[in-house]
Amino acid sequence: MLSGLQRVPPHTVEIYPVFEGETEIIIAVKEDEWGAGYATEALGALLTYALDALNEPRLVALVDAPNLASRPSCNAVASARSERRKARTL
């Protein structure tokens, strides 16, 4: 598995100009490891690091068409992280 953060690259900004200057979450998992929860675990850790340690105001996660099954995981982790952040500010 490979995971990390990067600024959205120029070739992506050409397609999605709204993402210029944004930080993108990158996660790649070998097909034989799909469904084991590795990507969800990495996503949670990257979100925590980027939002808390780096103070990134927003993150982008693009999901390739062949991997649409990852969208629910992205949404669930992002929603849970957002709720935790709201709870801390109350």
N, C-alpha and C positions, 0 to 999 in steps of 0.2 A: 504494500500500500504506500502511496505517496500523498502527503497532505501539506498544505501551506497557505500563505497569503501572498498576493501580489497586486500591484496596481493593474487595473483593467488595461490590457495591451491595446496599442493603436489599431490593430486589425479588428478587434472586437468593437472599439469605439466607432469605427467606420460604419458598422452595422447598427450599433446601439449608441448613438451619440449621448444619450442621457447618462451613460455610465462613465463618461470622461472624468478622470480624477478619483474614481471610486476604488475601494479595495475589494478584491475578489477572493473568495474562498476556493481553493483548488483541492479536490480530493479525487484520487484515482485508486480503484480497487481492482485487483485481478478478478476475472470472472469466476474462478473457482473459489473465491472468498466472498462472493456476493451473498447477502442474506445473513451474514454472521454478526452484523451489528457494528462492524469496524468503522464504516463511514459515519454512522450516527454518533459513535463515540468521538471520532475525530472532529466532527462538525461542532459538537458541544464544546470541546476543548478549544477549538479555534475561535468560536464565538466569544467565549469567556475571555480569552487572551486579547483578542482584537478590541473588544468593547471596554474591558476593564483596564488592561495594562497599556494598550496603545491609545485608548480613548477615541477609537474610530466612531464617528457618529452613525455610520451606515455601512452595511456590507452587501455585496452582490454575490449570488450563487447562480451560475448558469448550468442548466442540466441538459446534456446532450439528448437528442430524440431517442436513441436506442436505450437510454437509461431513465425513462420517464417514471419508473417505479421508485426512483429516489426522491421525487417531489414531495410525497407525503412526509418523509423523514425530515427533509429540509424545513417544511412548514411546521411540523411538530416541535422540532428543536428550537426554531426561531420564536415560535409562540411561547414556549416554556421559558425561554431566556428573557423575552419581553415582560412576561408576568413577574419573574424574579426581580427584574430591574424596577418595575413599577412598585413592587412591595417594599423595596429598599428605600424608595423616595417618599413613602408615606409617613 
